Amino acid sequence: MASHVTTAGGFVIVTHKYPLSSAGQAAPGTVASQLPGPMQIFLRGEPKALGVVQIIIGIVSLLFGPVLVNVYTFAGDIGLPFWTGVWYIISGSLAVAAENTHRRDLVCCS
């Protein structure tokens, strides 16, 4: 690891450079290299961004649910707009939690 310290406008800027191996993986001894292979692949897909988008879709589905219930009787009878929103919010929450905690069971669920 190489470090570089500069001063600009009254601020101290510290830059750390971590070497990568030839395959683009993290160098041995770093936190990213200690994760198993499937976990690295999962984190490369940015599950937090996907989870946030899923949560937003779920909220929008819940907000427009009453409109769809009045327009489509079958969807209202089975509660489709509401259950769809709930499942999107649950799925998005699992993806965000998997990104934050790196637990294997959460990665499998999301």
FIKOLZA-1660 file (N, C-alpha, C; in steps of 0.1 Angstrom, whole numbers, plus 5000, padded with zeros to 4 digits):
% residues 110
   i   px   py   pz ch aa at
   1 5008 4988 5000  A  M  N
   1 5000 5000 5000  A  M CA
   1 5009 5012 5000  A  M  C
   2 5006 5021 4991  A  A  N
   2 5013 5034 4991  A  A CA
   2 5004 5045 4995  A  A  C
   3 5010 5055 5002  A  S  N
   3 5002 5066 5007  A  S CA
   3 5008 5079 5002  A  S  C
   4 5000 5089 5000  A  H  N
   4 5005 5102 4995  A  H CA
   4 4997 5113 5002  A  H  C
   5 5004 5123 5009  A  V  N
   5 4997 5133 5016  A  V CA
   5 5000 5147 5009  A  V  C
   6 4989 5154 5006  A  T  N
   6 4991 5168 5001  A  T CA
   6 4982 5177 5008  A  T  C
   7 4986 5190 5007  A  T  N
   7 4978 5201 5014  A  T CA
   7 4973 5210 5003  A  T  C
   8 4960 5213 5003  A  A  N
   8 4954 5223 4994  A  A CA
   8 4943 5231 5000  A  A  C
   9 4944 5244 5000  A  G  N
   9 4934 5253 5005  A  G CA
   9 4931 5250 5020  A  G  C
  10 4941 5247 5028  A  G  N
  10 4939 5245 5042  A  G CA
  10 4934 5231 5046  A  G  C
  11 4933 5222 5036  A  F  N
  11 4928 5208 5038  A  F CA
  11 4940 5199 5036  A  F  C
  12 4940 5188 5043  A  V  N
  12 4950 5177 5041  A  V CA
  12 4943 5166 5034  A  V  C
  13 4949 5162 5022  A  I  N
  13 4944 5152 5014  A  I CA
  13 4953 5140 5015  A  I  C
  14 4947 5128 5020  A  V  N
  14 4955 5116 5021  A  V CA
  14 4950 5106 5011  A  V  C
  15 4959 5101 5002  A  T  N
  15 4955 5092 4992  A  T CA
  15 4962 5078 4995  A  T  C
  16 4954 5068 4995  A  H  N
  16 4960 5054 4997  A  H CA
  16 4958 5047 4984  A  H  C
  17 4968 5039 4980  A  K  N
  17 4967 5031 4968  A  K CA
  17 4969 5017 4972  A  K  C
  18 4959 5008 4969  A  Y  N
  18 4960 4994 4972  A  Y CA
  18 4963 4987 4959  A  Y  C
  19 4973 4978 4958  A  P  N
  19 4976 4971 4946  A  P CA
  19 4965 4960 4943  A  P  C
  20 4963 4958 4930  A  L  N
  20 4954 4947 4925  A  L CA
  20 4963 4936 4920  A  L  C
  21 4958 4924 4921  A  S  N
  21 4964 4913 4914  A  S CA
  21 4962 4914 4899  A  S  C
  22 4968 4905 4892  A  S  N
  22 4967 4905 4877  A  S CA
  22 4953 4902 4872  A  S  C
  23 4945 4895 4880  A  A  N
  23 4931 4892 4876  A  A CA
  23 4921 4902 4880  A  A  C
  24 4926 4913 4886  A  G  N
  24 4916 4924 4890  A  G CA
  24 4910 4922 4903  A  G  C
  25 4915 4911 4910  A  Q  N
  25 4910 4909 4924  A  Q CA
  25 4918 4916 4934  A  Q  C
  26 4913 4918 4946  A  A  N
  26 4920 4925 4956  A  A CA
  26 4933 4918 4960  A  A  C
  27 4943 4925 4964  A  A  N
  27 4955 4919 4969  A  A CA
  27 4954 4911 4981  A  A  C
  28 4962 4901 4983  A  P  N
  28 4961 4893 4996  A  P CA
  28 4963 4902 5008  A  P  C
  29 4955 4899 5018  A  G  N
  29 4956 4906 5031  A  G CA
  29 4946 4918 5032  A  G  C
  30 4939 4921 5021  A  T  N
  30 4929 4932 5022  A  T CA
  30 4915 4926 5025  A  T  C
  31 4906 4934 5030  A  V  N
  31 4893 4929 5034  A  V CA
  31 4886 4922 5022  A  V  C
  32 4886 4928 5010  A  A  N
  32 4879 4922 4999  A  A CA
  32 4884 4909 4995  A  A  C
  33 4897 4906 4997  A  S  N
  33 4903 4893 4993  A  S CA
  33 4899 4882 5003  A  S  C
  34 4894 4886 5015  A  Q  N
  34 4890 4876 5025  A  Q CA
  34 4876 4871 5023  A  Q  C
  35 4869 4877 5014  A  L  N
  35 4855 4872 5011  A  L CA
  35 4856 4860 5002  A  L  C
  36 4847 4851 5003  A  P  N
  36 4847 4840 4993  A  P CA
  36 4843 4844 4979  A  P  C
  37 4846 4836 4969  A  G  N
  37 4843 4840 4955  A  G CA
  37 4829 4843 4952  A  G  C
  38 4819 4835 4956  A  P  N
  38 4805 4839 4953  A  P CA
  38 4801 4853 4960  A  P  C
  39 4806 4855 4971  A  M  N
  39 4803 4868 4978  A  M CA
  39 4809 4880 4970  A  M  C
  40 4821 4878 4964  A  Q  N
  40 4827 4889 4956  A  Q CA
  40 4819 4891 4944  A  Q  C
  41 4814 4881 4938  A  I  N
  41 4805 4882 4926  A  I CA
  41 4792 4889 4929  A  I  C
  42 4787 4885 4941  A  F  N
  42 4774 4892 4945  A  F CA
  42 4776 4907 4948  A  F  C
  43 4787 4910 4954  A  L  N
  43 4789 4924 4957  A  L CA
  43 4793 4932 4945  A  L  C
  44 4798 4926 4935  A  R  N
  44 4802 4933 4923  A  R CA
  44 4789 4938 4915  A  R  C
  45 4778 4931 4918  A  G  N
  45 4765 4935 4912  A  G CA
  45 4758 4946 4918  A  G  C
  46 4764 4952 4928  A  E  N
  46 4758 4964 4936  A  E CA
  46 4744 4961 4941  A  E  C
  47 4743 4952 4950  A  P  N
  47 4729 4948 4955  A  P CA
  47 4722 4960 4963  A  P  C
  48 4730 4969 4968  A  K  N
  48 4723 4980 4975  A  K CA
  48 4715 4989 4966  A  K  C
  49 4721 4992 4954  A  A  N
  49 4714 5000 4944  A  A CA
  49 4702 4993 4939  A  A  C
  50 4703 4980 4937  A  L  N
  50 4691 4972 4933  A  L CA
  50 4681 4972 4943  A  L  C
  51 4685 4970 4956  A  G  N
  51 4675 4970 4967  A  G CA
  51 4668 4983 4969  A  G  C
  52 4675 4994 4967  A  V  N
  52 4668 5007 4968  A  V CA
  52 4658 5009 4957  A  V  C
  53 4661 5005 4945  A  V  N
  53 4652 5006 4934  A  V CA
  53 4640 4997 4936  A  V  C
  54 4642 4985 4942  A  Q  N
  54 4631 4976 4945  A  Q CA
  54 4622 4982 4955  A  Q  C
  55 4627 4988 4965  A  I  N
  55 4619 4994 4976  A  I CA
  55 4611 5006 4970  A  I  C
  56 4617 5014 4961  A  I  N
  56 4610 5025 4955  A  I CA
  56 4598 5020 4946  A  I  C
  57 4601 5009 4939  A  I  N
  57 4590 5003 4931  A  I CA
  57 4579 4998 4940  A  I  C
  58 4582 4992 4951  A  G  N
  58 4572 4987 4960  A  G CA
  58 4564 4998 4966  A  G  C
  59 4570 5010 4969  A  I  N
  59 4563 5021 4975  A  I CA
  59 4554 5027 4964  A  I  C
  60 4558 5028 4952  A  V  N
  60 4550 5033 4941  A  V CA
  60 4538 5024 4939  A  V  C
  61 4541 5011 4939  A  S  N
  61 4530 5001 4938  A  S CA
  61 4519 5002 4949  A  S  C
  62 4524 5005 4961  A  L  N
  62 4514 5007 4972  A  L CA
  62 4507 5020 4970  A  L  C
  63 4513 5030 4965  A  L  N
  63 4506 5043 4964  A  L CA
  63 4496 5042 4953  A  L  C
  64 4499 5035 4942  A  F  N
  64 4489 5034 4931  A  F CA
  64 4480 5023 4932  A  F  C
  65 4481 5015 4943  A  G  N
  65 4472 5004 4945  A  G CA
  65 4457 5007 4945  A  G  C
  66 4453 5017 4953  A  P  N
  66 4439 5021 4953  A  P CA
  66 4433 5024 4939  A  P  C
  67 4441 5030 4930  A  V  N
  67 4437 5034 4917  A  V CA
  67 4435 5021 4909  A  V  C
  68 4444 5012 4910  A  L  N
  68 4443 4999 4902  A  L CA
  68 4431 4991 4908  A  L  C
  69 4428 4991 4920  A  V  N
  69 4417 4984 4926  A  V CA
  69 4404 4989 4920  A  V  C
  70 4403 5002 4918  A  N  N
  70 4390 5008 4913  A  N CA
  70 4389 5005 4898  A  N  C
  71 4400 5004 4891  A  V  N
  71 4399 5002 4876  A  V CA
  71 4398 4987 4873  A  V  C
  72 4406 4978 4879  A  Y  N
  72 4406 4964 4875  A  Y CA
  72 4400 4957 4887  A  Y  C
  73 4389 4951 4885  A  T  N
  73 4382 4944 4896  A  T CA
  73 4389 4931 4901  A  T  C
  74 4394 4924 4891  A  F  N
  74 4401 4911 4895  A  F CA
  74 4414 4914 4903  A  F  C
  75 4421 4924 4899  A  A  N
  75 4433 4928 4907  A  A CA
  75 4430 4932 4921  A  A  C
  76 4418 4939 4922  A  G  N
  76 4414 4944 4935  A  G CA
  76 4409 4932 4944  A  G  C
  77 4402 4923 4938  A  D  N
  77 4397 4911 4945  A  D CA
  77 4408 4903 4952  A  D  C
  78 4419 4901 4945  A  I  N
  78 4430 4893 4951  A  I CA
  78 4441 4902 4957  A  I  C
  79 4439 4915 4957  A  G  N
  79 4449 4924 4964  A  G CA
  79 4462 4925 4957  A  G  C
  80 4462 4923 4944  A  L  N
  80 4475 4923 4936  A  L CA
  80 4483 4935 4938  A  L  C
  81 4478 4947 4937  A  P  N
  81 4487 4959 4939  A  P CA
  81 4494 4960 4953  A  P  C
  82 4487 4956 4963  A  F  N
  82 4492 4956 4976  A  F CA
  82 4503 4946 4979  A  F  C
  83 4500 4933 4975  A  W  N
  83 4509 4923 4977  A  W CA
  83 4522 4924 4969  A  W  C
  84 4520 4929 4957  A  T  N
  84 4532 4932 4948  A  T CA
  84 4541 4942 4955  A  T  C
  85 4535 4953 4960  A  G  N
  85 4543 4963 4967  A  G CA
  85 4550 4958 4979  A  G  C
  86 4543 4950 4987  A  V  N
  86 4549 4944 4999  A  V CA
  86 4561 4935 4995  A  V  C
  87 4559 4926 4985  A  W  N
  87 4570 4917 4982  A  W CA
  87 4582 4925 4976  A  W  C
  88 4580 4935 4968  A  Y  N
  88 4591 4943 4963  A  Y CA
  88 4599 4950 4975  A  Y  C
  89 4592 4955 4985  A  I  N
  89 4598 4961 4996  A  I CA
  89 4606 4951 5004  A  I  C
  90 4600 4939 5006  A  I  N
  90 4608 4928 5013  A  I CA
  90 4620 4924 5006  A  I  C
  91 4619 4922 4993  A  S  N
  91 4631 4918 4985  A  S CA
  91 4641 4929 4985  A  S  C
  92 4637 4942 4983  A  G  N
  92 4647 4952 4984  A  G CA
  92 4654 4954 4997  A  G  C
  93 4646 4952 5008  A  S  N
  93 4652 4953 5021  A  S CA
  93 4663 4941 5023  A  S  C
  94 4660 4930 5018  A  L  N
  94 4669 4919 5019  A  L CA
  94 4682 4921 5012  A  L  C
  95 4681 4927 5000  A  A  N
  95 4693 4931 4992  A  A CA
  95 4701 4941 4999  A  A  C
  96 4695 4951 5005  A  V  N
  96 4702 4962 5012  A  V CA
  96 4709 4956 5024  A  V  C
  97 4702 4947 5031  A  A  N
  97 4708 4941 5043  A  A CA
  97 4719 4932 5040  A  A  C
  98 4718 4925 5028  A  A  N
  98 4729 4916 5024  A  A CA
  98 4742 4924 5021  A  A  C
  99 4740 4936 5015  A  E  N
  99 4751 4944 5011  A  E CA
  99 4758 4949 5024  A  E  C
 100 4750 4953 5034  A  N  N
 100 4755 4959 5046  A  N CA
 100 4762 4949 5056  A  N  C
 101 4757 4937 5057  A  T  N
 101 4762 4927 5067  A  T CA
 101 4770 4916 5061  A  T  C
 102 4769 4913 5048  A  H  N
 102 4777 4903 5041  A  H CA
 102 4774 4889 5048  A  H  C
 103 4762 4887 5052  A  R  N
 103 4759 4874 5058  A  R CA
 103 4754 4865 5047  A  R  C
 104 4759 4852 5047  A  R  N
 104 4756 4843 5037  A  R CA
 104 4741 4840 5035  A  R  C
 105 4734 4839 5046  A  D  N
 105 4720 4836 5045  A  D CA
 105 4712 4847 5038  A  D  C
 106 4716 4860 5040  A  L  N
 106 4709 4871 5034  A  L CA
 106 4713 4871 5019  A  L  C
 107 4725 4868 5015  A  V  N
 107 4729 4867 5001  A  V CA
 107 4721 4857 4994  A  V  C
 108 4719 4845 5000  A  C  N
 108 4711 4835 4994  A  C CA
 108 4696 4839 4992  A  C  C
 109 4691 4847 5002  A  C  N
 109 4677 4851 5001  A  C CA
 109 4675 4862 4990  A  C  C
 110 4685 4870 4988  A  S  N
 110 4683 4881 4979  A  S CA
 110 4689 4878 4965  A  S  C
% end
